[in-house]
Amino acid sequence: MSRLLSAIHRIAPRTTYSGGIRWSTYVGDVRCTDNLSKSYHDYQIRHYSRRSRSTSQQQQQHERLLVLGSGVAGCATALTAARHGIPVTVLHAGSNRTDCNSYWAQGGIIYKNYHLKNTQKDNGDGLVDTTLSLVEDIRVASGYMGKLQRQVELEEGVYDENKVLNTNNNKSQGHGVLGQKCKKTNIHWNEDAAWKLACEGPSRVRELLLGKKDGGMNHDGDTTYGVGPSMGCVVPFDRVATEGEGGLNADALSLCLEASHAAPRIIHYSDCTGKAITTHITQAAANHPLIEFVGDSIVTDLIGNDNSNTSNNSLVIGAQVLDKRTNNLTNYYATHGVVLASGGLAGIYQHSTNPLGFNALGSSVGLAIRLDNELYGETENGIVSDLEYVQFHPTSLYIPNESRFLLTEALRGEGAILRDASGRAFARDYHPNGELAPRDIVARAVFSETQKSRSEKEHNAYLDISHRDSDWLRGRFPSIHNHLMSRQNAMDFTKDCIPVIPAAHYTCGGVTTDLNGRVVGSRNGGWYRNLYAAGEAARTGLHGGNRLASTSLLEGLVFGSSVGEIVASSGVSGSIGEEVINATHEARCAIELQLALDARSVTAGIVDDKASQEANAILMHLKSLMWDNVGVVRDTDKLSMVVSELTAIRDKANLLWEENSTNKSAGQEIVALRDAAYAGLAVAESALANKSSGGAHYVEKQENIEVVSDGESSDEGSDEEEDEDAMVAARG
C-alpha cells in the first residue's frame, strides 16, 4: 500500500481558463487530469484493488480517511480526497446524511459579483467586488480594528505559502496560526485565512457547486455527481435577468446583499440555500466509489497512538464510535487520519437557532480536548481557541415557551427594519449602519431593546419588512412564510411585524488549525499528526470575534477542500507533504499493533434508561446555565460562578460515561452530555479569561487592560479610530 501511495500522489496544481483549480495527476506511468473522466476513476479503483489483494481485508479496511460530519465541510473534504485516490468513510450522527448544521443555513453562500466589477467606472465611483473588499468586510465584522497588512488586490487562485503574511514558525503561538492581536478588543484575527477564503472561494464554488453555464466544472443534468466529468454537483441557485455587455441576460446567478457586505455577492436558493447545497453535495459524495457514509454513528473519543514503543504520541489513528441502533462501541481506524467536521456548539444554549438533536453540541471541541488531556494531561487546552466568541443571531422568532426559528440575515439585507413596540426604528441608535451593522452589534441592540420590556407579554423588538411587495416576499422567502403561516396563530410577515430575539447561532472559535486544516496541540505548539478540522468545528482565525454573514458555507468548501488536498499530499510544500506521508506510514504500523489489543468481545449492552434520563436532565440544566451566564451580555462574577458549576457537570458526565461505557450500557444521551459539558466549560473558561469586550464577547464588568504579547502583530492605525467610533453606542 505504501508503494501505491507514492505512485498516485504526485500531483501539481494548474489553473483552468475559468479560474478553477485543476490538478495534473500521475498514476503509475499514466498521466491524467482531474476533470475526472470515468476511465480515470475506473483505472484508479482497479489499481487500488490489485494492490489490496496482497494485504488482509482488515488492513484494507483501514486504508482510508475518516471524516466526522456530513455537512459542507465534511463533503468537500471527502470529495477532494477521493478525487486524489484516498478512500473516505464519512460518519454522521443522524440516520440521514443530510442531517447536519449546513442543511439549515438559510441566507446563501459568498461567490463574487463579476458583473459589478466589469461594469465599474474608471473613476472608482460606486460599489466594487474584489478579493480586497471581501477581506476588508471580514476584518470589520471580526472586531479586529487594525489596518490590513496587505492593502493591494490579489487575483483569484491558490493562496500558497508565497503569499502568506504571517509565517508559521512561532511555536509559542501555535506556529503563528492565531494571527494578529487587536490591543483594543483583545481579538485575534488571521488575515491570511481571510485572503485564502477570498482568493480560493470563487474557484471552489465553481469546482463543487456550479454547472458549465456559470463557468463551473460540473455538467448540468449529470446524475453521476462526483464521478465521470463532474467534480461536484450543480446546485439550482436562484437566477435573475441582468444587463450585460451583450444586452439582457435572463439566466444569470442572482446575487443579494447581506449585512456588512460592501457589495451584493451572495448566491442563494430562496431562503433554504443550505438545504439545496447539502442535498446535492452529499449526493455527489455518496455517488463516488471511494466514499462511504455510515449513519447513526456518534464518535465518543479519538484514538491517539499512546503505545509506549512509539516516540511521538501526537498521532491520531482513528475514533471510537457508538452505533445508535445497536449500542455497539466500535473502533474505526484510518491510516490517513481523522477530520473533525461535526459543526459547532451553539446547541449547548437554551435558546439556539440550531435544530434539536445531536448536532451543535460541541462534539469536535469535546473530542479534541479529551484527546489533548489524555495524551498530555489537563492543560490550558491550546488545542482549542477563541471559544468565548459564540455568535448570537440577532433575529430568531420569539414565541414564549417555543424553540427559536431563524429569520435569516437576508431579510435585513432586503430592507427589513428593526422596530420597538411603538413602531420606532431603533437599529441606528446603536450603529450608523443600522440593520446592516455587524451581527454582534445588532444582536446586542435587539437584546438591549428586549430588556426594556416590562413583561413577556410586552415584547419590545420586532422585524418589519411589510413595505416590500407581498408576492415577491413569498417567493424570496418561502420557508419563512410557510413556517409563520403554518402556526396555529398564523403570522403574515408580508403584513405584520414579527417578534424577534437573539439566539445562539454560530461558533467563531473552535479546534485550532493552520490554513491547511492541521490541528495544533497544547505541547509546544506542535501539530497533531493525522488530525484535521474544517468548517465550524475549526478555528482558522477567519472570523476573529464575529462572523461575517454567509461566510460559513464558503469556509466549509474552501478549508474542507484544503484538508482533502493535504491528506493526499497534493499542492502542498515538500516538508508538509513529507510529514503527511510519514504520518500515514506510522499510523499503519500503530493500527496493526492496536488491532491485536482490540481482539475482544464488543457485545452491545442494554442502555440504562435511568442514566440516560439523568443525562438529559443535566443537559437541560447546562443549557440554562450557558444562556443565563455565558450569553449575549456577560458578567465576570457570573462567569466565575458558572465555571465552578460547569466543572462539576463535566466531572459528573465523565462519571456517567465511565460507569456505563464499560458494560456497553451508555446511550447517546450520555455521549451528548459529555461533549456538551466539555464544550460548555471551555467556552465559560475562555470567556472568564478574556476581560476585554470585543466581537461576540461582551463583558459588563470588564477590565480595560491593553496587553500585547511579545512577537504578536497589533498594527493599529487610523482605521481603528473609525471602527471604534462606529461601535461606541453598542458598547455603551
BATI-561280 format. One record per residue (C-alpha): x, y, z; residue number from 1. Coordinates in pm, whole numbers, m for minus. Layout:
<vomis>
> u; v; w; n
> X; Y; Z; NUM
...
</vomis>
This chain:
<vomis>
> u; v; w; n
> 0; 0; 0; 1
> 287; 236; 69; 2
> 405; 185; m291; 3
> 57; 276; m412; 4
> 59; 599; m214; 5
> 390; 712; m355; 6
> 275; 618; m704; 7
> m53; 803; m727; 8
> 7; 1111; m514; 9
> 241; 1308; m734; 10
> 10; 1594; m816; 11
> 69; 1952; m933; 12
> m184; 2236; m942; 13
> m273; 2432; m1256; 14
> m534; 2698; m1320; 15
> m810; 2641; m1572; 16
> m943; 2900; m1814; 17
> m1238; 2959; m1582; 18
> m1019; 3027; m1282; 19
> m1083; 2690; m1124; 20
> m819; 2471; m965; 21
> m721; 2176; m1181; 22
> m480; 1901; m1088; 23
> m244; 1704; m1308; 24
> m209; 1356; m1163; 25
> 40; 1084; m1238; 26
> m92; 736; m1165; 27
> 194; 499; m1220; 28
> 310; 584; m1572; 29
> m30; 719; m1675; 30
> m85; 1096; m1678; 31
> m442; 1219; m1647; 32
> m629; 1532; m1536; 33
> m879; 1565; m1256; 34
> m1167; 1682; m1465; 35
> m1206; 1320; m1362; 36
> m1308; 1111; m1656; 37
> m1489; 791; m1579; 38
> m1198; 591; m1720; 39
> m962; 758; m1472; 40
> m1181; 656; m1179; 41
> m1216; 302; m1314; 42
> m840; 278; m1354; 43
> m779; 414; m1006; 44
> m1021; 169; m845; 45
> m878; m130; m1036; 46
> m526; m21; m946; 47
> m624; 12; m580; 48
> m795; m327; m581; 49
> m497; m511; m734; 50
> m264; m373; m468; 51
> m508; m453; m191; 52
> m527; m823; m275; 53
> m179; m862; m128; 54
> m299; m737; 214; 55
> m558; m867; 452; 56
> m916; m748; 421; 57
> m886; m594; 766; 58
> m580; m389; 668; 59
> m750; m272; 351; 60
> m1049; m151; 552; 61
> m832; 91; 746; 62
> m659; 242; 441; 63
> m886; 544; 444; 64
> m958; 892; 573; 65
> m1220; 920; 848; 66
> m1444; 1228; 826; 67
> m1667; 1312; 1122; 68
> m1963; 1504; 985; 69
> m2162; 1504; 660; 70
> m2207; 1878; 614; 71
> m2048; 2100; 352; 72
> m1700; 2089; 512; 73
> m1709; 1710; 550; 74
> m1832; 1651; 195; 75
> m1582; 1896; 44; 76
> m1304; 1713; 227; 77
> m1431; 1373; 116; 78
> m1480; 1467; m250; 79
> m1138; 1631; m274; 80
> m955; 1345; m102; 81
> m1138; 1084; m309; 82
> m1057; 1276; m626; 83
> m692; 1209; m545; 84
> m749; 841; m479; 85
> m797; 839; m100; 86
> m1083; 614; 24; 87
> m1307; 803; 268; 88
> m1554; 697; 537; 89
> m1795; 972; 645; 90
> m1954; 919; 987; 91
> m2268; 1113; 1076; 92
> m2486; 1106; 1387; 93
> m2820; 1122; 1208; 94
> m2993; 848; 1015; 95
> m2994; 1068; 705; 96
> m2668; 1205; 566; 97
> m2830; 1549; 523; 98
> m2892; 1569; 898; 99
> m2625; 1833; 963; 100
> m2596; 2200; 1052; 101
> m2519; 2301; 693; 102
> m2868; 2188; 591; 103
> m3031; 2464; 798; 104
> m2837; 2759; 656; 105
> m3093; 2999; 512; 106
> m2921; 3301; 361; 107
> m2668; 3197; 99; 108
> m2301; 3148; 14; 109
> m2048; 3414; m84; 110
> m1948; 3397; m450; 111
> m1836; 3705; m646; 112
> m2015; 3979; m833; 113
> m1823; 3970; m1161; 114
> m2085; 4185; m1334; 115
> m2036; 4460; m1076; 116
> m1660; 4453; m1124; 117
> m1676; 4450; m1503; 118
> m1912; 4748; m1522; 119
> m1716; 4953; m1268; 120
> m1642; 5308; m1383; 121
> m1281; 5418; m1428; 122
> m1323; 5688; m1163; 123
> m1396; 5423; m898; 124
> m1737; 5554; m801; 125
> m1997; 5311; m670; 126
> m1971; 4954; m545; 127
> m1698; 4708; m640; 128
> m1644; 4344; m551; 129
> m1282; 4232; m523; 130
> m1081; 3997; m305; 131
> m955; 4304; m116; 132
> m1307; 4435; m49; 133
> m1417; 4096; 85; 134
> m1114; 4070; 315; 135
> m1188; 4419; 444; 136
> m1553; 4327; 509; 137
> m1440; 4018; 704; 138
> m1196; 4232; 906; 139
> m1458; 4490; 1003; 140
> m1709; 4222; 1102; 141
> m1446; 4033; 1303; 142
> m1397; 4316; 1553; 143
> m1028; 4349; 1468; 144
> m963; 4725; 1448; 145
> m616; 4732; 1298; 146
> m529; 4804; 936; 147
> m493; 4525; 682; 148
> m136; 4404; 643; 149
> m194; 4379; 268; 150
> m358; 4679; 105; 151
> m340; 4560; m257; 152
> m570; 4338; m459; 153
> m482; 3971; m521; 154
> m606; 3772; m816; 155
> m816; 3462; m766; 156
> m626; 3137; m733; 157
> m442; 2922; m483; 158
> m332; 3114; m174; 159
> 5; 2945; m142; 160
> 289; 2987; 104; 161
> 449; 3260; m109; 162
> 152; 3486; m34; 163
> 121; 3411; 339; 164
> 167; 3719; 556; 165
> 223; 3555; 895; 166
> 491; 3289; 899; 167
> 424; 2963; 1079; 168
> 746; 2944; 1277; 169
> 642; 3080; 1616; 170
> 585; 2769; 1825; 171
> 496; 2964; 2137; 172
> 196; 3098; 1948; 173
> 97; 2770; 1785; 174
> 301; 2823; 1468; 175
> 162; 3173; 1422; 176
> m187; 3045; 1346; 177
> m353; 3285; 1590; 178
> m283; 3579; 1359; 179
> m275; 3946; 1463; 180
> m399; 4063; 1800; 181
> m602; 4383; 1843; 182
> m493; 4565; 2156; 183
> m829; 4741; 2185; 184
> m1055; 4436; 2170; 185
> m811; 4153; 2251; 186
> m934; 3978; 1935; 187
> m700; 3757; 1736; 188
> m774; 3766; 1365; 189
> m590; 3577; 1093; 190
> m575; 3792; 782; 191
> m424; 3502; 587; 192
> m738; 3296; 645; 193
> m948; 3580; 501; 194
> m724; 3611; 195; 195
> m740; 3236; 143; 196
> m1120; 3246; 151; 197
> m1136; 3544; m87; 198
> m880; 3411; m335; 199
> m985; 3046; m345; 200
> m1358; 3083; m274; 201
> m1491; 3151; m625; 202
> m1291; 2863; m773; 203
> m1414; 2623; m507; 204
> m1774; 2726; m571; 205
> m1729; 2663; m945; 206
> m1546; 2339; m874; 207
> m1800; 2188; m638; 208
> m2135; 2367; m681; 209
> m2177; 2525; m1026; 210
> m2252; 2394; m1375; 211
> m2085; 2472; m1705; 212
> m2316; 2760; m1795; 213
> m2191; 2951; m1489; 214
> m1825; 2871; m1556; 215
> m1838; 2572; m1323; 216
> m1682; 2230; m1361; 217
> m1993; 2016; m1331; 218
> m2231; 1902; m1602; 219
> m2592; 2012; m1570; 220
> m2823; 1714; m1558; 221
> m2537; 1479; m1470; 222
> m2690; 1216; m1240; 223
> m2349; 1075; m1151; 224
> m2229; 1371; m946; 225
> m1883; 1324; m803; 226
> m1772; 1086; m1078; 227
> m1737; 1099; m1452; 228
> m1695; 1453; m1588; 229
> m1834; 1623; m1276; 230
> m1613; 1703; m977; 231
> m1902; 1804; m755; 232
> m2265; 1895; m824; 233
> m2487; 2160; m980; 234
> m2695; 2347; m722; 235
> m3003; 2521; m872; 236
> m2927; 2866; m730; 237
> m3178; 3145; m795; 238
> m3136; 3331; m1123; 239
> m3226; 3679; m1242; 240
> m3224; 3894; m1554; 241
> m2924; 4129; m1573; 242
> m2796; 4386; m1820; 243
> m2453; 4298; m1955; 244
> m2228; 4386; m2247; 245
> m2430; 4157; m2473; 246
> m2764; 4301; m2364; 247
> m3023; 4141; m2134; 248
> m2917; 3811; m1979; 249
> m3218; 3639; m1826; 250
> m3022; 3344; m1692; 251
> m2758; 3488; m1458; 252
> m2700; 3395; m1096; 253
> m2892; 3617; m856; 254
> m2661; 3792; m610; 255
> m2802; 3957; m299; 256
> m2664; 4194; m38; 257
> m2633; 4096; 328; 258
> m2532; 4282; 641; 259
> m2177; 4425; 649; 260
> m2102; 4331; 287; 261
> m1975; 4609; 62; 262
> m2142; 4460; m244; 263
> m2413; 4208; m341; 264
> m2208; 3888; m375; 265
> m2429; 3619; m213; 266
> m2577; 3345; m431; 267
> m2877; 3166; m285; 268
> m3163; 2925; m332; 269
> m3470; 3104; m193; 270
> m3429; 3104; 185; 271
> m3305; 2746; 212; 272
> m2963; 2758; 49; 273
> m2811; 2515; 297; 274
> m3076; 2258; 217; 275
> m3012; 2289; m158; 276
> m2634; 2271; m127; 277
> m2634; 1988; 128; 278
> m2880; 1776; m70; 279
> m2671; 1798; m385; 280
> m2319; 1777; m240; 281
> m2400; 1478; m17; 282
> m2545; 1303; m321; 283
> m2227; 1378; m515; 284
> m2018; 1231; m234; 285
> m2245; 926; m196; 286
> m2211; 853; m570; 287
> m1833; 847; m553; 288
> m1699; 488; m547; 289
> m1430; 575; m292; 290
> m1667; 741; m41; 291
> m1898; 562; 202; 292
> m2142; 715; 450; 293
> m2212; 546; 784; 294
> m2514; 688; 964; 295
> m2638; 669; 1324; 296
> m2272; 690; 1424; 297
> m2170; 902; 1723; 298
> m1799; 941; 1790; 299
> m1724; 909; 2160; 300
> m1346; 954; 2159; 301
> m1050; 993; 1928; 302
> m784; 724; 1935; 303
> m431; 855; 1980; 304
> m119; 648; 1944; 305
> m19; 612; 2308; 306
> 186; 296; 2262; 307
> 499; 320; 2477; 308
> 718; 189; 2194; 309
> 635; 489; 1976; 310
> 846; 802; 2018; 311
> 578; 1055; 1920; 312
> 240; 1037; 2090; 313
> 74; 1313; 1889; 314
> m54; 1081; 1619; 315
> m424; 1011; 1568; 316
> m516; 674; 1422; 317
> m894; 658; 1449; 318
> m1207; 706; 1656; 319
> m1431; 509; 1888; 320
> m1787; 508; 1755; 321
> m2124; 436; 1916; 322
> m2385; 283; 1685; 323
> m2716; 439; 1793; 324
> m2916; 145; 1658; 325
> m2729; m137; 1830; 326
> m2547; 49; 2108; 327
> m2226; m116; 1990; 328
> m1894; 57; 2053; 329
> m1653; 4; 1762; 330
> m1306; 137; 1687; 331
> m1276; 287; 1338; 332
> m913; 311; 1231; 333
> m783; 527; 946; 334
> m427; 540; 815; 335
> m490; 882; 657; 336
> m623; 1030; 978; 337
> m940; 1188; 1114; 338
> m1116; 1511; 1014; 339
> m1328; 1693; 1272; 340
> m1617; 1844; 1073; 341
> m1917; 1792; 1301; 342
> m2012; 2158; 1338; 343
> m2013; 2397; 1631; 344
> m2152; 2425; 1983; 345
> m2439; 2677; 1974; 346
> m2676; 2394; 2064; 347
> m2546; 2394; 2421; 348
> m2755; 2710; 2480; 349
> m3117; 2706; 2591; 350
> m3213; 2932; 2301; 351
> m3044; 2837; 1976; 352
> m3116; 2855; 1605; 353
> m2969; 2506; 1570; 354
> m3217; 2216; 1550; 355
> m3265; 1978; 1840; 356
> m3070; 1653; 1834; 357
> m2705; 1566; 1848; 358
> m2594; 1850; 1616; 359
> m2417; 2158; 1753; 360
> m2342; 2015; 2098; 361
> m1968; 2075; 2066; 362
> m1864; 1722; 1974; 363
> m1550; 1826; 1784; 364
> m1438; 2055; 2067; 365
> m1511; 1787; 2328; 366
> m1326; 1520; 2131; 367
> m1022; 1743; 2083; 368
> m998; 1848; 2447; 369
> m1032; 1490; 2574; 370
> m761; 1374; 2334; 371
> m531; 1654; 2449; 372
> m598; 1572; 2814; 373
> m546; 1200; 2759; 374
> m208; 1241; 2589; 375
> m68; 1545; 2766; 376
> m273; 1580; 3085; 377
> m505; 1872; 3157; 378
> m352; 2189; 3016; 379
> m485; 2527; 2912; 380
> m643; 2347; 2615; 381
> m430; 2508; 2343; 382
> m591; 2263; 2105; 383
> m896; 2494; 2107; 384
> m910; 2874; 2096; 385
> m1145; 3175; 2070; 386
> m1434; 2979; 2219; 387
> m1568; 3284; 2400; 388
> m1681; 3419; 2063; 389
> m2017; 3248; 2025; 390
> m2223; 3441; 1774; 391
> m2582; 3515; 1864; 392
> m2804; 3569; 1563; 393
> m2997; 3895; 1611; 394
> m3328; 3776; 1472; 395
> m3484; 3450; 1574; 396
> m3861; 3421; 1605; 397
> m3970; 3500; 1961; 398
> m4264; 3296; 2087; 399
> m4255; 3226; 2464; 400
> m4200; 2860; 2554; 401
> m4117; 2762; 2195; 402
> m3788; 2677; 2026; 403
> m3629; 2954; 1825; 404
> m3672; 2971; 1447; 405
> m3408; 3154; 1244; 406
> m3512; 3464; 1048; 407
> m3228; 3496; 801; 408
> m2986; 3787; 771; 409
> m3106; 3820; 412; 410
> m3432; 3975; 538; 411
> m3239; 4275; 666; 412
> m3029; 4269; 351; 413
> m3352; 4306; 155; 414
> m3465; 4601; 365; 415
> m3626; 4466; 685; 416
> m3636; 4721; 969; 417
> m3597; 4659; 1343; 418
> m3867; 4835; 1542; 419
> m3967; 4860; 1907; 420
> m4321; 4809; 2037; 421
> m4415; 5167; 1946; 422
> m4302; 5117; 1587; 423
> m3986; 5327; 1619; 424
> m3684; 5204; 1420; 425
> m3402; 5160; 1674; 426
> m3105; 4999; 1496; 427
> m2933; 5329; 1413; 428
> m2930; 5414; 1782; 429
> m2657; 5152; 1812; 430
> m2462; 5178; 1486; 431
> m2466; 5414; 1185; 432
> m2521; 5117; 952; 433
> m2838; 5025; 1136; 434
> m2977; 4684; 1045; 435
> m2670; 4614; 828; 436
> m2417; 4656; 1111; 437
> m2206; 4355; 1221; 438
> m2410; 4078; 1380; 439
> m2269; 4114; 1731; 440
> m2375; 4479; 1745; 441
> m2722; 4414; 1606; 442
> m2767; 4120; 1846; 443
> m2683; 4337; 2147; 444
> m2912; 4609; 2013; 445
> m3206; 4368; 1992; 446
> m3117; 4220; 2332; 447
> m3100; 4567; 2485; 448
> m3442; 4659; 2349; 449
> m3597; 4336; 2481; 450
> m3467; 4420; 2829; 451
> m3691; 4727; 2823; 452
> m4000; 4505; 2815; 453
> m4192; 4513; 3143; 454
> m4323; 4156; 3096; 455
> m4319; 3866; 2850; 456
> m4649; 3994; 2710; 457
> m4493; 4331; 2627; 458
> m4216; 4238; 2387; 459
> m4011; 4527; 2250; 460
> m3821; 4408; 1940; 461
> m3979; 4335; 1602; 462
> m3868; 4281; 1243; 463
> m4071; 4462; 979; 464
> m4047; 4401; 603; 465
> m4412; 4469; 524; 466
> m4314; 4761; 299; 467
> m4184; 4519; 32; 468
> m4411; 4359; m230; 469
> m4606; 4068; m81; 470
> m4575; 3833; m380; 471
> m4202; 3899; m404; 472
> m4154; 3828; m33; 473
> m4339; 3498; m50; 474
> m4127; 3392; m348; 475
> m3796; 3508; m199; 476
> m3855; 3364; 149; 477
> m4093; 3068; 105; 478
> m3964; 2866; 403; 479
> m4009; 3155; 643; 480
> m4354; 3235; 501; 481
> m4466; 2871; 529; 482
> m4334; 2837; 884; 483
> m4508; 3150; 1005; 484
> m4836; 3074; 831; 485
> m4845; 2711; 945; 486
> m4864; 2809; 1310; 487
> m5193; 2778; 1500; 488
> m5186; 3156; 1536; 489
> m5062; 3233; 1187; 490
> m4828; 3525; 1126; 491
> m4805; 3702; 791; 492
> m4467; 3869; 757; 493
> m4585; 4047; 442; 494
> m4825; 4247; 660; 495
> m4719; 4214; 1024; 496
> m4415; 4294; 1236; 497
> m4257; 3971; 1366; 498
> m4129; 3948; 1727; 499
> m3756; 3867; 1740; 500
> m3487; 3791; 1996; 501
> m3120; 3686; 1970; 502
> m3033; 3315; 1985; 503
> m2704; 3124; 1990; 504
> m2615; 3060; 1629; 505
> m2251; 3001; 1536; 506
> m1913; 2920; 1691; 507
> m1641; 3160; 1574; 508
> m1367; 2973; 1758; 509
> m1308; 2600; 1772; 510
> m1032; 2344; 1726; 511
> m717; 2541; 1643; 512
> m582; 2477; 1293; 513
> m347; 2625; 1037; 514
> m453; 2723; 684; 515
> m430; 2360; 574; 516
> m660; 2234; 849; 517
> m387; 2070; 1058; 518
> m474; 2071; 1429; 519
> m240; 2241; 1675; 520
> m181; 2066; 2008; 521
> m101; 2204; 2352; 522
> 256; 2077; 2372; 523
> 496; 2343; 2241; 524
> 252; 2439; 1970; 525
> 321; 2110; 1789; 526
> 94; 1956; 1529; 527
> m136; 1666; 1591; 528
> m32; 1444; 1305; 529
> m320; 1285; 1115; 530
> m576; 1510; 1286; 531
> m755; 1783; 1091; 532
> m1054; 2011; 1135; 533
> m1269; 2209; 893; 534
> m1584; 2419; 888; 535
> m1750; 2546; 1204; 536
> m1559; 2289; 1409; 537
> m1229; 2459; 1323; 538
> m1073; 2784; 1440; 539
> m868; 2916; 1148; 540
> m884; 3275; 1271; 541
> m1105; 3370; 976; 542
> m1386; 3508; 1191; 543
> m1191; 3670; 1472; 544
> m1452; 3773; 1727; 545
> m1755; 3775; 1498; 546
> m1856; 3606; 1171; 547
> m1948; 3795; 856; 548
> m2283; 3685; 711; 549
> m2279; 3394; 461; 550
> m1913; 3304; 513; 551
> m1984; 2971; 684; 552
> m2077; 2761; 379; 553
> m1787; 2902; 178; 554
> m1550; 2838; 469; 555
> m1658; 2474; 465; 556
> m1587; 2443; 92; 557
> m1250; 2620; 96; 558
> m1093; 2474; 408; 559
> m1254; 2132; 366; 560
> m1101; 2110; 19; 561
> m764; 2213; 160; 562
> m778; 1929; 411; 563
> m861; 1684; 131; 564
> m559; 1803; m64; 565
> m311; 1794; 222; 566
> m423; 1442; 316; 567
> m340; 1343; m41; 568
> m11; 1537; m17; 569
> m136; 1742; m311; 570
> m44; 2102; m381; 571
> 144; 2143; m51; 572
> 507; 2224; 17; 573
> 760; 1944; 25; 574
> 815; 1936; 401; 575
> 444; 1929; 485; 576
> 374; 1665; 220; 577
> 656; 1453; 354; 578
> 523; 1485; 709; 579
> 179; 1370; 595; 580
> 317; 1065; 411; 581
> 537; 972; 709; 582
> 240; 1006; 946; 583
> 40; 770; 723; 584
> 316; 509; 739; 585
> 344; 542; 1118; 586
> m33; 518; 1155; 587
> m34; 198; 953; 588
> 213; 39; 1196; 589
> 33; 174; 1503; 590
> m301; 40; 1380; 591
> m155; m309; 1334; 592
> m44; m305; 1697; 593
> m377; m169; 1816; 594
> m576; m432; 1628; 595
> m414; m701; 1839; 596
> m539; m526; 2154; 597
> m890; m496; 2010; 598
> m938; m871; 1975; 599
> m1200; m886; 2243; 600
> m1579; m901; 2267; 601
> m1772; m587; 2177; 602
> m2117; m721; 2251; 603
> m2367; m442; 2299; 604
> m2534; m391; 2632; 605
> m2879; m263; 2718; 606
> m2898; 113; 2761; 607
> m2953; 220; 3121; 608
> m3271; 428; 3090; 609
> m3226; 581; 3433; 610
> m2876; 702; 3347; 611
> m2999; 838; 3013; 612
> m3279; 1030; 3180; 613
> m3035; 1173; 3432; 614
> m2803; 1278; 3149; 615
> m3091; 1450; 2970; 616
> m3191; 1642; 3283; 617
> m2833; 1757; 3343; 618
> m2800; 1866; 2979; 619
> m3113; 2081; 3006; 620
> m2968; 2244; 3319; 621
> m2636; 2302; 3141; 622
> m2816; 2481; 2856; 623
> m2991; 2710; 3103; 624
> m2662; 2787; 3275; 625
> m2500; 2879; 2945; 626
> m2785; 3107; 2841; 627
> m2812; 3284; 3176; 628
> m2439; 3326; 3241; 629
> m2244; 3300; 2914; 630
> m2496; 3465; 2683; 631
> m2525; 3783; 2477; 632
> m2407; 4003; 2767; 633
> m2171; 3859; 3028; 634
> m2072; 3943; 3384; 635
> m1737; 3842; 3535; 636
> m1893; 3745; 3869; 637
> m2145; 3518; 3699; 638
> m1872; 3368; 3480; 639
> m1666; 3278; 3787; 640
> m1966; 3106; 3942; 641
> m2067; 2916; 3631; 642
> m1716; 2782; 3569; 643
> m1730; 2604; 3903; 644
> m2075; 2461; 3831; 645
> m1979; 2350; 3478; 646
> m1668; 2181; 3615; 647
> m1890; 1973; 3842; 648
> m2117; 1888; 3547; 649
> m1819; 1778; 3338; 650
> m1699; 1553; 3621; 651
> m2048; 1405; 3658; 652
> m2067; 1344; 3281; 653
> m1734; 1163; 3293; 654
> m1857; 950; 3583; 655
> m2175; 855; 3397; 656
> m1967; 759; 3094; 657
> m1720; 552; 3293; 658
> m1994; 371; 3483; 659
> m2195; 286; 3172; 660
> m1945; 250; 2887; 661
> m1757; m39; 3049; 662
> m2065; m262; 3029; 663
> m2182; m114; 2696; 664
> m2490; 46; 2850; 665
> m2403; 409; 2775; 666
> m2659; 557; 2537; 667
> m2634; 861; 2313; 668
> m2773; 1086; 2588; 669
> m2463; 1033; 2799; 670
> m2236; 1091; 2499; 671
> m2421; 1415; 2420; 672
> m2393; 1538; 2779; 673
> m2022; 1455; 2791; 674
> m1947; 1655; 2474; 675
> m2165; 1947; 2581; 676
> m2007; 1955; 2927; 677
> m1652; 1975; 2789; 678
> m1755; 2236; 2532; 679
> m1958; 2445; 2776; 680
> m1681; 2454; 3034; 681
> m1425; 2550; 2769; 682
> m1648; 2838; 2648; 683
> m1704; 2967; 3002; 684
> m1332; 2943; 3090; 685
> m1238; 3130; 2772; 686
> m1496; 3399; 2846; 687
> m1374; 3438; 3204; 688
> m1010; 3461; 3094; 689
> m1080; 3737; 2840; 690
> m1152; 4059; 3030; 691
> m1191; 4275; 2719; 692
> m1515; 4315; 2529; 693
> m1482; 4253; 2158; 694
> m1689; 4096; 1883; 695
> m1943; 3847; 2015; 696
> m1781; 3854; 2362; 697
> m1930; 4143; 2560; 698
> m1844; 4179; 2930; 699
> m2035; 4424; 3151; 700
> m1777; 4430; 3431; 701
> m1470; 4445; 3211; 702
> m1119; 4543; 3298; 703
> m978; 4791; 3047; 704
> m639; 4629; 3015; 705
> m449; 4655; 2688; 706
> m195; 4377; 2659; 707
> 3; 4277; 2352; 708
> 220; 3969; 2389; 709
> 575; 3978; 2257; 710
> 604; 3875; 1896; 711
> 239; 3941; 1814; 712
> 134; 4182; 1544; 713
> m102; 4456; 1659; 714
> m64; 4724; 1394; 715
> m347; 4965; 1452; 716
> m376; 5298; 1278; 717
> m640; 5547; 1178; 718
> m881; 5270; 1075; 719
> m908; 5175; 1439; 720
> m1049; 5513; 1539; 721
> m1316; 5497; 1270; 722
> m1422; 5141; 1358; 723
> m1423; 5218; 1729; 724
> m1646; 5523; 1686; 725
> m1893; 5309; 1493; 726
> m1920; 5070; 1785; 727
> m1945; 5317; 2072; 728
> m2322; 5309; 2104; 729
> m2341; 4931; 2115; 730
> m2058; 4911; 2366; 731
> m2202; 5178; 2593; 732
</vomis>
